[in-house]
């Protein structure tokens, strides 16, 4: 009888002592990436802080998620096409698994990321970017790679003809709100801008 009570007590005590599973999910763009708003409505996550804890972690771009995953600072990362390939091939993260598809760009009939310029500015086409300053969220991100591909497709070498700005590192603007118009001729930001064609 004592043995049965001891086993039951150890099971109850062991279950009570178990810590909730920590789930840290990365996001880059608030609202567009669901982690930033997933549990904002009370009552949706009934087991929050009981069987698991949830933390949305903001990053400037998807390349930094690779380092965070490698250092066990994240459980779930929303990697872009470029950062996923880098994680597998360069960082050797062969155990990554795709568990969801949160964002697809370039899908017919749906919104696609755009690049913006000043409405009354000198840039109205890709060709007008020759020798101009272009800005992305971070080097190596999907929008950065697509921008570089667009420039090369138009016959420009982004390493020679454009001054590319990595907004996070070169300008030191990790959490600051900025007016990109003061620093760049083309940006992914939309403030006071028009689409580039």
C-alpha positions in Angstrom: 0.0 0.0 0.0 2.8 2.4 0.9 4.5 1.6 -2.5 1.2 2.5 -4.4 0.8 5.7 -2.4 4.5 6.6 -3.1 4.1 6.0 -6.8 0.8 8.0 -6.9 2.4 10.9 -5.0 5.4 11.0 -7.2 3.2 11.0 -10.3 1.1 13.9 -9.0 4.2 15.8 -7.7 6.0 15.2 -11.0 3.1 16.5 -13.1 2.7 19.6 -10.9 6.4 20.4 -11.1 6.5 20.3 -14.9 7.2 23.6 -16.5 5.1 24.8 -19.5 6.8 24.3 -22.9 8.4 27.6 -24.1 7.4 28.5 -27.7 9.3 31.5 -29.1 8.0 32.5 -32.6 9.8 35.0 -34.8 8.2 37.7 -36.8 9.5 40.4 -39.1 6.5 42.4 -40.2 3.8 43.1 -37.6 0.3 41.9 -38.7 1.6 40.4 -41.9 3.4 37.8 -39.7 0.8 36.2 -37.5 3.1 35.7 -34.5 2.7 39.4 -33.8 -1.0 39.2 -33.2 -1.8 35.5 -32.8 -2.9 35.7 -29.1 -4.1 39.3 -28.9 -7.7 38.2 -28.5 -8.3 37.0 -24.9 -9.6 33.5 -24.5 -8.3 32.0 -27.8 -5.2 30.5 -26.1 -6.9 28.6 -23.3 -3.8 26.7 -22.3 -1.4 29.7 -22.5 0.9 29.7 -19.5 -0.5 26.3 -18.4 0.9 23.7 -20.8 3.0 26.2 -22.9 4.2 29.8 -22.9 4.2 31.9 -26.1 6.5 34.7 -26.9 6.5 36.6 -30.2 10.1 37.8 -31.0 10.7 40.6 -33.4 13.6 40.6 -35.9 14.6 43.1 -38.6 14.8 40.5 -41.3 14.8 36.7 -41.8 18.6 36.2 -42.0 18.9 36.9 -38.3 16.5 34.0 -37.6 19.1 31.5 -38.7 21.4 32.7 -35.9 18.6 32.7 -33.4 17.6 29.1 -34.3 21.2 27.9 -34.1 21.5 29.4 -30.6 18.2 27.9 -29.4 16.7 31.3 -29.0 13.7 30.4 -31.2 11.4 27.4 -31.6 9.6 28.6 -34.7 11.0 31.0 -37.4 9.2 32.3 -40.5 12.1 31.9 -42.9 11.9 33.4 -46.4 12.9 31.4 -49.5 16.4 32.9 -49.3 17.0 32.4 -45.6 15.7 28.9 -45.6 18.2 27.9 -48.3 21.0 29.6 -46.4 20.0 27.9 -43.2 20.1 24.4 -44.8 23.1 24.8 -47.1 25.4 27.3 -45.3 24.4 26.7 -41.6 23.9 22.9 -42.0 20.4 23.0 -40.4 19.3 19.8 -42.1 16.7 19.1 -39.4 14.5 22.1 -40.2 10.8 21.3 -40.9 8.2 23.3 -42.7 5.1 23.4 -40.5 3.1 26.3 -42.1 3.1 28.6 -45.1 2.3 32.1 -43.9 3.2 34.3 -46.9 3.5 33.9 -50.6 4.6 36.8 -52.8 3.9 37.1 -56.5 0.7 35.1 -56.4 -1.8 36.1 -59.1 -4.8 38.1 -57.7 -3.1 38.7 -54.3 -1.0 41.6 -52.9 2.7 41.5 -53.7 5.5 43.4 -52.0 6.3 46.6 -53.8 9.1 49.1 -53.9 8.3 52.8 -53.6 9.8 56.1 -54.7 8.8 59.7 -54.1 5.7 60.7 -56.2 7.4 63.8 -57.6 10.9 62.4 -57.5 13.3 61.7 -60.4 12.8 57.9 -60.3 9.8 56.6 -62.2 11.3 53.3 -63.5 13.9 50.7 -62.6 16.3 52.2 -65.1 16.2 55.5 -63.2 17.9 53.8 -60.2 21.3 53.8 -61.8 23.7 55.5 -59.3 20.9 56.0 -56.7 20.6 54.9 -53.1 18.2 51.9 -52.5 17.1 50.7 -49.1 16.1 47.3 -47.8 15.2 46.0 -44.3 18.4 43.9 -44.0 21.0 42.5 -46.3 20.2 39.0 -47.4 16.5 39.3 -46.8 14.0 38.2 -49.4 13.2 41.8 -50.4 16.9 42.6 -50.6 17.6 39.7 -52.9 14.6 40.4 -55.1 15.7 44.1 -55.4 19.2 43.0 -56.4 17.7 40.6 -59.0 15.5 43.3 -60.4 18.5 45.6 -60.8 20.6 42.9 -62.5 17.7 42.0 -64.8 17.7 45.7 -65.8 21.5 45.5 -66.6 22.8 47.1 -63.4 25.3 45.7 -61.0 24.0 46.5 -57.5 27.6 46.2 -56.1 28.9 48.9 -58.4 26.1 51.2 -59.5 23.9 51.5 -56.4 24.6 52.4 -52.8 22.5 49.7 -51.0 21.5 50.6 -47.4 20.9 47.9 -44.8 18.6 50.0 -42.6 19.3 48.0 -39.5 23.1 48.1 -39.5 24.4 50.9 -41.6 22.0 53.5 -40.2 21.7 52.1 -36.7 17.9 52.2 -36.9 16.9 48.9 -35.3 13.9 50.2 -33.4 13.7 53.9 -34.5 11.0 55.2 -36.8 12.6 57.0 -39.7 11.8 59.0 -42.8 13.4 56.7 -45.4 13.0 59.5 -47.9 15.8 61.4 -46.3 18.2 58.5 -46.8 17.2 56.6 -49.9 15.9 57.1 -53.4 14.0 53.7 -53.4 12.7 51.8 -50.4 10.3 49.1 -49.4 8.7 51.7 -47.0 5.5 53.4 -48.2 5.7 56.7 -46.4 4.8 59.5 -48.9 5.7 57.3 -51.9 4.5 55.9 -55.1 5.1 52.5 -56.8 8.2 52.1 -59.0 7.4 50.6 -62.4 
